[in-house]
Amino acid sequence: MSTAPRYVPHYTIDDYRRWEGDWELIDGVPVSMSPSPLGPHERIVAELSRQMLNQLIENECDCRVYTNLDWIVSDDTVVRPDLMVVCGIQPDRHLERPPAVVVEVLSAATRQRDLTAKRAIYLERDVTRYLIVDPDDQTVRVVMKHGEQSFGAGESMVFDVDAGCRVEIQCGRLFA
């Protein structure tokens, strides 16, 4: 007895724009962003945002920090990273080009997707730095097209966000 092929719908940005609730769209497949992040996750995002934004302003960088902003990657992929740094022209609505930096804070609900599908998207779309923050082992992994480096809670990391625009992240403060 043969079985009929299983139909898997393929959605686009037009479908996505009509949905209620919080969703991402990855290669035409809807991904629920529910439940919302927990307190420790949000504290890490807030602290990282604070550290980056303060230095971007202090160094007069033409970059801004966004949390909860959609990045329209393609007609069938829309992601909402935990944090993005966008340099140059700033979006009025959604981002439609690669950000300079993307940050995902791992959680039980997102770990697998953040480490596989989203990592592939970010690297394929030429995101300069993808920071993966792991609250469980208190590390920050910086993934770039040609390698990666990990930093522990007792370390700081320094990197260029844009030409002439450098930030230093105190990793220990993320997990305090």
N, CA, C and O of each residue as an XYZ file, in Angstrom:
704
protein
N       0.840     -1.171      0.000
C       0.000      0.000      0.000
C       0.894      1.245      0.000
O       1.770      1.384      0.853
N       0.676      2.115     -0.925
C       1.468      3.339     -0.975
C       0.732      4.473     -0.265
O      -0.494      4.479     -0.146
N       1.513      5.405      0.187
C       0.905      6.556      0.854
C       1.034      7.773     -0.051
O       1.984      7.904     -0.822
N       0.080      8.631      0.062
C       0.094      9.857     -0.736
C       1.201     10.772     -0.228
O       1.473     10.812      0.972
N       1.830     11.494     -1.119
C       2.853     12.431     -0.667
C       2.238     13.477      0.267
O       1.115     13.940      0.064
N       2.991     13.821      1.267
C       2.515     14.795      2.256
C       2.693     16.202      1.698
O       3.773     16.561      1.228
N       1.637     16.986      1.752
C       1.686     18.363      1.273
C       2.229     19.254      2.376
O       1.693     19.286      3.483
N       3.284     19.968      2.070
C       3.850     20.924      3.013
C       3.695     22.309      2.381
O       4.335     22.609      1.373
N       2.845     23.148      2.974
C       2.648     24.475      2.382
C       3.920     25.315      2.442
O       4.742     25.161      3.345
N       4.060     26.184      1.487
C       5.207     27.090      1.408
C       4.657     28.510      1.427
O       3.968     28.931      0.498
N       4.965     29.244      2.489
C       4.419     30.584      2.669
C       5.421     31.644      2.230
O       6.620     31.388      2.123
N       4.901     32.834      1.980
C       5.736     33.952      1.544
C       5.530     35.146      2.473
O       4.726     35.101      3.404
N       6.262     36.192      2.201
C       6.153     37.417      2.982
C       4.736     37.984      2.922
O       4.271     38.576      3.896
N       4.049     37.815      1.804
C       2.668     38.302      1.701
C       1.762     37.580      2.689
O       0.906     38.205      3.316
N       1.941     36.276      2.833
C       1.179     35.520      3.838
C       1.552     35.998      5.232
O       0.684     36.250      6.067
N       2.835     36.120      5.471
C       3.365     36.521      6.778
C       2.754     37.836      7.248
O       2.418     37.981      8.424
N       2.612     38.766      6.362
C       2.082     40.091      6.723
C       0.625     40.046      7.176
O       0.152     40.987      7.814
N      -0.081     38.987      6.864
C      -1.488     38.867      7.264
C      -1.685     38.101      8.570
O      -2.795     38.073      9.101
N      -0.641     37.485      9.091
C      -0.780     36.674     10.292
C      -0.856     37.531     11.545
O      -0.225     38.584     11.638
N      -1.631     37.066     12.492
C      -1.653     37.687     13.813
C      -0.673     36.936     14.705
O      -0.365     35.770     14.459
N      -0.190     37.604     15.728
C       0.738     36.961     16.650
C       2.180     37.142     16.219
O       2.476     37.850     15.256
N       3.068     36.491     16.948
C       4.506     36.605     16.698
C       5.016     35.374     15.963
O       4.943     34.255     16.471
N       5.530     35.596     14.768
C       6.012     34.525     13.908
C       7.316     34.918     13.248
O       7.619     36.099     13.073
N       8.075     33.909     12.888
C       9.161     34.054     11.935
C       8.787     33.161     10.760
O       7.940     32.277     10.887
N       9.415     33.392      9.635
C       9.181     32.586      8.447
C      10.549     32.161      7.936
O      11.349     32.999      7.521
N      10.817     30.865      7.965
C      12.132     30.367      7.565
C      11.970     29.397      6.407
O      11.416     28.308      6.558
N      12.464     29.813      5.253
C      12.351     29.018      4.025
C      10.915     28.587      3.769
O      10.659     27.442      3.398
N       9.972     29.517      3.969
C       8.568     29.250      3.686
C       7.810     28.528      4.773
O       6.618     28.260      4.621
N       8.479     28.204      5.876
C       7.847     27.475      6.982
C       7.627     28.434      8.152
O       8.581     29.050      8.629
N       6.377     28.570      8.624
C       6.124     29.456      9.766
C       6.652     28.857     11.064
O       6.531     27.657     11.310
N       7.244     29.728     11.891
C       7.776     29.317     13.186
C       7.193     30.247     14.243
O       7.406     31.459     14.197
N       6.461     29.678     15.190
C       5.852     30.476     16.252
C       6.924     31.008     17.194
O       7.879     30.308     17.529
N       6.753     32.242     17.610
C       7.680     32.841     18.572
C       7.023     32.915     19.938
O       7.261     33.844     20.710
N       6.214     31.948     20.217
C       5.502     31.893     21.488
C       5.986     30.661     22.237
O       6.205     29.637     21.590
N       6.162     30.683     23.497
C       5.912     31.783     24.418
C       7.005     32.847     24.325
O       8.049     32.642     23.706
N       6.736     33.972     24.950
C       7.713     35.057     24.942
C       8.925     34.669     25.790
O       8.834     33.769     26.625
N      10.058     35.343     25.580
C      11.275     35.017     26.334
C      11.105     35.228     27.838
O      10.270     36.017     28.283
N      11.914     34.507     28.604
C      11.878     34.597     30.064
C      12.799     35.711     30.558
O      13.585     36.270     29.794
N      12.687     36.016     31.830
C      13.431     37.111     32.444
C      14.925     37.095     32.197
O      15.463     38.106     31.745
N      15.635     35.990     32.471
C      17.090     35.981     32.246
C      17.466     36.302     30.793
O      18.437     37.015     30.541
N      16.705     35.779     29.858
C      16.929     36.049     28.437
C      16.813     37.547     28.166
O      17.676     38.127     27.507
N      15.770     38.163     28.665
C      15.547     39.590     28.423
C      16.587     40.463     29.124
O      16.959     41.518     28.610
N      17.059     40.026     30.298
C      18.117     40.782     30.984
C      19.402     40.779     30.163
O      20.086     41.799     30.075
N      19.732     39.641     29.565
C      20.930     39.549     28.727
C      20.793     40.464     27.514
O      21.723     41.200     27.184
N      19.644     40.423     26.851
C      19.421     41.275     25.679
C      19.519     42.748     26.068
O      20.135     43.538     25.353
N      18.913     43.121     27.197
C      18.939     44.520     27.643
C      20.363     44.970     27.966
O      20.762     46.072     27.592
N      21.126     44.130     28.655
C      22.501     44.500     29.022
C      23.389     44.602     27.787
O      24.186     45.533     27.672
N      23.260     43.668     26.881
C      24.059     43.718     25.658
C      23.686     44.949     24.830
O      24.557     45.617     24.273
N      22.408     45.240     24.756
C      21.942     46.428     24.050
C      22.519     47.690     24.684
O      22.973     48.592     23.980
N      22.502     47.752     26.007
C      23.031     48.915     26.728
C      24.517     49.109     26.441
O      24.961     50.210     26.116
N      25.284     48.013     26.565
C      26.727     48.119     26.331
C      27.024     48.586     24.907
O      27.845     49.478     24.696
N      26.357     47.980     23.945
C      26.619     48.331     22.548
C      26.167     49.752     22.236
O      26.923     50.532     21.656
N      24.945     50.090     22.618
C      24.402     51.403     22.279
C      25.229     52.529     22.886
O      25.510     53.525     22.218
N      25.618     52.376     24.148
C      26.433     53.414     24.789
C      27.730     53.666     24.020
O      28.126     54.815     23.819
N      28.384     52.593     23.594
C      29.650     52.754     22.873
C      29.448     53.276     21.453
O      30.263     54.052     20.953
N      28.376     52.858     20.810
C      28.097     53.362     19.464
C      27.865     54.871     19.498
O      28.334     55.600     18.624
N      27.138     55.331     20.513
C      26.887     56.769     20.661
C      28.178     57.495     21.027
O      28.521     58.513     20.427
N      28.893     56.955     22.025
C      30.143     57.583     22.484
C      31.165     57.706     21.358
O      31.872     58.710     21.260
N      31.239     56.686     20.514
C      32.210     56.678     19.416
C      31.680     57.338     18.143
O      32.341     57.321     17.105
N      30.479     57.919     18.234
C      29.841     58.602     17.106
C      29.751     57.714     15.869
O      30.019     58.151     14.749
N      29.369     56.466     16.095
C      29.211     55.507     15.002
C      27.866     55.730     14.312
O      26.887     56.121     14.946
N      27.838     55.481     13.038
C      26.604     55.596     12.263
C      25.860     54.259     12.313
O      25.519     53.684     11.278
N      25.617     53.778     13.528
C      24.989     52.477     13.742
C      23.968     52.598     14.870
O      24.104     53.439     15.759
N      22.951     51.752     14.821
C      21.930     51.713     15.865
C      21.665     50.264     16.252
O      21.910     49.336     15.481
N      21.155     50.100     17.473
C      20.822     48.779     18.011
C      19.309     48.599     17.953
O      18.552     49.497     18.321
N      18.878     47.429     17.486
C      17.453     47.112     17.417
C      17.174     45.791     18.124
O      17.919     44.821     17.980
N      16.109     45.774     18.873
C      15.570     44.524     19.409
C      14.145     44.421     18.884
O      13.431     45.421     18.798
N      13.744     43.228     18.540
C      12.365     42.995     18.109
C      12.029     43.631     16.762
O      10.898     44.072     16.559
N      12.987     43.687     15.841
C      12.768     44.224     14.502
C      12.849     43.084     13.493
O      13.777     42.276     13.536
N      11.883     43.018     12.591
C      11.900     42.002     11.542
C      12.970     42.321     10.507
O      13.137     43.469     10.095
N      13.690     41.284     10.097
C      14.610     41.381      8.971
C      14.015     40.536      7.856
O      13.921     39.314      7.977
N      13.614     41.183      6.776
C      13.068     40.472      5.623
C      14.254     40.010      4.788
O      14.858     40.789      4.049
N      14.571     38.742      4.920
C      15.751     38.167      4.275
C      15.479     37.883      2.801
O      16.317     38.152      1.939
N      14.295     37.334      2.525
C      13.908     37.000      1.153
C      12.391     36.907      1.105
O      11.713     37.181      2.095
N      11.867     36.525     -0.033
C      10.415     36.434     -0.200
C       9.786     35.380      0.707
O       8.588     35.438      0.987
N      10.588     34.415      1.168
C      10.020     33.369      2.025
C      10.748     33.218      3.363
O      10.608     32.196      4.034
N      11.519     34.228      3.746
C      12.241     34.167      5.022
C      12.228     35.535      5.710
O      12.706     36.531      5.166
N      11.666     35.551      6.919
C      11.641     36.744      7.772
C      12.051     36.292      9.163
O      11.411     35.418      9.747
N      13.110     36.881      9.696
C      13.571     36.520     11.036
C      13.509     37.740     11.940
O      13.510     38.881     11.477
N      13.455     37.480     13.217
C      13.446     38.547     14.218
C      14.482     38.202     15.281
O      14.141     37.649     16.327
N      15.752     38.527     15.016
C      16.800     38.226     15.993
C      16.547     38.946     17.314
O      15.810     39.931     17.372
N      17.170     38.436     18.368
C      17.040     39.085     19.671
C      17.609     40.495     19.635
O      17.093     41.392     20.302
N      18.674     40.695     18.857
C      19.301     42.012     18.766
C      20.027     42.102     17.430
O      20.620     41.128     16.965
N      19.973     43.278     16.822
C      20.723     43.539     15.593
C      21.377     44.905     15.700
O      20.833     45.822     16.316
N      22.546     45.029     15.096
C      23.188     46.328     14.932
C      23.156     46.639     13.441
O      23.649     45.869     12.616
N      22.565     47.780     13.117
C      22.417     48.208     11.730
C      23.211     49.496     11.547
O      23.038     50.457     12.298
N      24.076     49.505     10.546
C      24.902     50.681     10.271
C      24.459     51.318      8.955
O      23.915     50.653      8.073
N      24.705     52.617      8.847
C      24.321     53.326      7.628
C      22.862     53.738      7.670
O      22.347     54.128      8.718
N      22.202     53.650      6.532
C      20.796     54.049      6.438
C      19.955     53.163      7.350
O      20.043     51.936      7.303
N      19.141     53.805      8.176
C      18.324     53.086      9.158
C      16.932     52.791      8.595
O      16.380     53.601      7.850
N      16.367     51.638      8.948
C      15.055     51.268      8.404
C      13.922     52.089      9.018
O      13.939     52.405     10.208
N      12.944     52.423      8.187
C      11.730     53.066      8.683
C      10.722     52.022      9.143
O       9.947     52.259     10.070
N      10.739     50.876      8.494
C       9.802     49.805      8.843
C      10.591     48.565      9.266
O      10.967     48.428     10.431
N      10.832     47.686      8.336
C      11.584     46.465      8.601
C      12.929     46.553      7.888
O      13.091     47.293      6.918
N      13.878     45.789      8.387
C      15.190     45.751      7.756
C      15.106     44.869      6.514
O      14.512     43.791      6.549
N      15.703     45.330      5.419
C      15.661     44.558      4.177
C      17.054     44.298      3.614
O      17.206     43.974      2.436
N      18.072     44.443      4.467
C      19.454     44.148      4.076
C      20.158     43.571      5.298
O      19.665     43.716      6.416
N      21.287     42.928      5.105
C      21.948     42.313      6.260
C      22.407     43.346      7.286
O      22.961     44.383      6.921
N      22.178     43.066      8.561
C      22.725     43.915      9.614
C      24.218     43.626      9.779
O      24.722     42.622      9.276
N      24.912     44.509     10.482
C      26.339     44.294     10.742
C      26.541     43.190     11.770
O      27.445     42.366     11.638
N      25.690     43.178     12.797
C      25.792     42.202     13.884
C      24.403     41.659     14.186
O      23.422     42.401     14.213
N      24.337     40.355     14.410
C      23.109     39.702     14.860
C      23.427     38.977     16.154
O      24.487     38.367     16.291
N      22.494     39.047     17.113
C      22.650     38.338     18.383
C      21.427     37.471     18.623
O      20.292     37.922     18.466
N      21.664     36.237     19.001
C      20.604     35.347     19.477
C      21.020     34.840     20.848
O      22.151     34.394     21.041
N      20.095     34.913     21.797
C      20.303     34.364     23.135
C      19.600     33.012     23.153
O      18.388     32.932     22.954
N      20.360     31.963     23.389
C      19.799     30.616     23.334
C      18.817     30.369     24.469
O      19.004     30.834     25.593
N      17.770     29.628     24.145
C      16.812     29.149     25.142
C      16.413     27.746     24.721
O      16.724     27.315     23.611
N      15.733     27.040     25.591
C      15.310     25.678     25.263
C      14.455     25.669     23.998
O      14.562     24.756     23.180
N      13.614     26.675     23.840
C      12.696     26.725     22.703
C      13.388     27.092     21.389
O      12.902     26.724     20.319
N      14.512     27.809     21.449
C      15.128     28.315     20.215
C      16.510     27.746     19.912
O      17.039     27.964     18.823
N      17.096     27.028     20.852
C      18.492     26.576     20.717
C      18.775     25.910     19.370
O      19.688     26.325     18.657
N      18.024     24.911     19.027
C      18.291     24.158     17.800
C      18.190     25.048     16.564
O      19.056     24.998     15.690
N      17.152     25.849     16.488
C      16.947     26.734     15.337
C      18.051     27.807     15.264
O      18.555     28.111     14.182
N      18.421     28.378     16.427
C      19.463     29.413     16.451
C      20.819     28.865     16.012
O      21.604     29.571     15.379
N      21.090     27.601     16.353
C      22.392     27.003     16.043
C      22.473     26.396     14.644
O      23.567     26.104     14.159
N      21.334     26.204     13.996
C      21.351     25.561     12.675
C      20.770     26.472     11.595
O      21.515     27.114     10.856
N      19.454     26.529     11.504
C      18.803     27.275     10.414
C      19.181     28.749     10.418
O      19.537     29.304      9.379
N      19.106     29.383     11.580
C      19.408     30.817     11.625
C      20.895     31.080     11.398
O      21.265     32.054     10.742
N      21.734     30.222     11.933
C      23.177     30.373     11.690
C      23.460     30.335     10.192
O      24.218     31.157      9.677
N      22.852     29.384      9.501
C      23.054     29.276      8.051
C      22.557     30.526      7.328
O      23.231     31.036      6.433
N      21.390     31.016      7.711
C      20.844     32.231      7.089
C      21.799     33.399      7.284
O      22.124     34.105      6.330
N      22.244     33.600      8.507
C      23.092     34.753      8.810
C      24.419     34.695      8.058
O      24.880     35.709      7.534
N      25.028     33.524      8.003
C      26.308     33.407      7.304
C      26.134     33.523      5.791
O      26.958     34.138      5.114
N      25.060     32.933      5.260
C      24.801     33.020      3.820
C      24.506     34.449      3.386
O      24.793     34.826      2.250
N      23.937     35.239      4.279
C      23.550     36.622      3.947
C      24.611     37.637      4.357
O      24.338     38.836      4.422
N      25.805     37.161      4.630
C      26.959     38.035      4.893
C      26.828     38.923      6.117
O      27.291     40.064      6.109
N      26.199     38.412      7.171
C      26.243     39.107      8.452
C      27.688     39.021      8.928
O      28.261     37.932      8.980
N      28.277     40.159      9.272
C      29.695     40.181      9.637
C      29.971     39.361     10.887
O      30.927     38.587     10.935
N      29.113     39.539     11.915
C      29.288     38.805     13.170
C      27.942     38.330     13.691
O      26.980     39.094     13.778
N      27.899     37.043     14.035
C      26.725     36.445     14.656
C      27.139     36.042     16.061
O      27.949     35.132     16.239
N      26.584     36.717     17.056
C      26.890     36.420     18.456
C      25.834     35.475     19.006
O      24.640     35.769     18.969
N      26.287     34.338     19.517
C      25.402     33.347     20.127
C      25.687     33.363     21.618
O      26.763     32.963     22.063
N      24.712     33.829     22.380
C      24.869     33.939     23.831
C      24.203     32.729     24.466
O      23.014     32.488     24.259
N      24.975     31.964     25.244
C      24.455     30.766     25.909
C      24.403     31.007     27.413
O      25.433     30.945     28.085
N      23.211     31.283     27.948
C      23.088     31.544     29.385
C      23.438     30.332     30.245
O      23.879     30.491     31.383
N      23.246     29.117     29.712
C      23.508     27.912     30.498
C      24.987     27.756     30.823
O      25.342     27.480     31.969
N      25.854     27.929     29.828
C      27.291     27.792     30.118
C      27.994     29.150     30.185
O      29.221     29.216     30.255
N      27.224     30.210     30.164
C      27.724     31.582     30.307
C      28.869     31.880     29.338
O      29.956     32.299     29.735
N      28.589     31.649     28.062
C      29.561     31.955     27.018
C      28.911     32.792     25.921
O      27.692     32.806     25.749
N      29.765     33.479     25.198
C      29.350     34.192     23.994
C      30.234     33.680     22.867
O      31.458     33.798     22.920
N      29.613     33.121     21.865
C      30.337     32.621     20.704
C      30.171     33.634     19.576
O      29.047     34.003     19.234
N      31.270     34.079     19.004
C      31.240     35.011     17.881
C      31.522     34.204     16.622
O      32.617     33.669     16.442
N      30.516     34.125     15.752
C      30.632     33.343     14.526
C      30.794     34.306     13.352
O      30.015     35.242     13.171
N      31.828     34.041     12.570
C      32.088     34.820     11.361
C      32.196     33.848     10.199
O      32.282     32.637     10.406
N      32.194     34.359      9.003
C      32.224     33.503      7.824
C      33.420     32.546      7.834
O      33.317     31.423      7.341
N      34.542     32.981      8.386
C      35.759     32.166      8.338
C      36.242     31.747      9.716
O      37.446     31.728      9.970
N      35.319     31.411     10.605
C      35.725     30.919     11.909
C      34.864     31.451     13.030
O      33.923     32.217     12.821
N      35.213     31.022     14.222
C      34.477     31.487     15.395
C      35.397     31.498     16.601
O      36.463     30.884     16.610
N      34.946     32.219     17.620
C      35.714     32.354     18.851
C      34.724     32.412     20.001
O      33.645     32.988     19.866
N      35.089     31.811     21.145
C      34.216     31.820     22.319
C      34.836     32.630     23.444
O      36.055     32.665     23.616
N      33.959     33.284     24.209
C      34.369     34.097     25.346
C      33.548     33.688     26.554
O      32.340     33.477     26.450
N      34.210     33.575     27.708
C      33.531     33.208     28.945
C      33.115     34.426     29.743
O      33.394     35.565     29.368
N      32.437     34.162     30.856
C      31.886     35.233     31.691
C      32.961     36.158     32.248
O      32.672     37.319     32.534
N      34.179     35.683     32.408
C      35.242     36.517     32.956
C      36.020     37.294     31.910
O      37.012     37.945     32.238
N      35.592     37.239     30.667
C      36.347     37.861     29.582
C      35.580     39.030     28.967
O      34.379     39.203     29.179
N      36.315     39.810     28.210
C      35.666     40.829     27.389
C      36.059     40.565     25.945
O      37.094     39.957     25.674
N      35.236     41.021     25.034
C      35.539     40.845     23.616
C      35.453     42.201     22.939
O      34.592     43.021     23.256
N      36.358     42.416     22.007
C      36.421     43.666     21.267
C      36.308     43.325     19.790
O      36.989     42.427     19.295
N      35.445     44.050     19.092
C      35.328     43.824     17.657
C      34.828     45.081     16.961
O      34.216     45.958     17.571
N      35.110     45.139     15.656
C      34.648     46.249     14.829
C      33.229     45.957     14.361
O      32.942     44.886     13.827
N      32.357     46.920     14.569
C      30.980     46.815     14.091
C      30.903     47.355     12.672
O      30.181     46.824     11.829
N      31.655     48.413     12.423
C      31.677     49.084     11.129
C      33.057     49.735     11.005
O      33.830     49.723     11.963
N      33.368     50.287      9.868
C      34.660     50.953      9.684
C      34.827     52.051     10.731
O      33.998     52.955     10.831
N      35.898     51.964     11.505
C      36.168     52.959     12.533
C      35.238     52.903     13.722
O      35.177     53.853     14.503
N      34.527     51.831     13.873
C      33.541     51.717     14.953
C      33.753     50.409     15.710
O      33.360     49.337     15.248
N      34.373     50.513     16.866
C      34.738     49.345     17.659
C      33.962     49.353     18.968
O      33.750     50.407     19.567
N      33.537     48.159     19.411
C      32.873     48.028     20.708
C      33.574     46.961     21.536
O      34.178     46.031     21.001
N      33.481     47.114     22.838
C      34.008     46.123     23.777
C      32.845     45.647     24.636
O      32.141     46.450     25.248
N      32.652     44.342     24.674
C      31.563     43.750     25.449
C      32.145     43.064     26.676
O      33.004     42.189     26.557
N      31.679     43.459     27.846
C      32.052     42.812     29.107
C      31.108     41.623     29.294
O      29.966     41.795     29.721
N      31.584     40.425     28.976
C      30.721     39.240     28.993
C      30.149     38.951     30.375
O      28.997     38.530     30.484
N      30.919     39.165     31.423
C      30.446     38.885     32.774
C      29.190     39.651     33.136
O      28.338     39.137     33.861
N      29.064     40.870     32.642
C      27.879     41.680     32.946
C      26.616     41.116     32.308
O      25.509     41.383     32.777
N      26.776     40.343     31.246
C      25.609     39.750     30.591
C      24.932     38.715     31.476
O      23.723     38.504     31.384
N      25.716     38.071     32.331
C      25.199     36.956     33.123
C      25.028     37.304     34.595
O      24.751     36.417     35.402
N      25.185     38.570     34.965
C      25.087     38.996     36.373
C      23.638     39.008     36.843
O      23.365     39.339     37.996
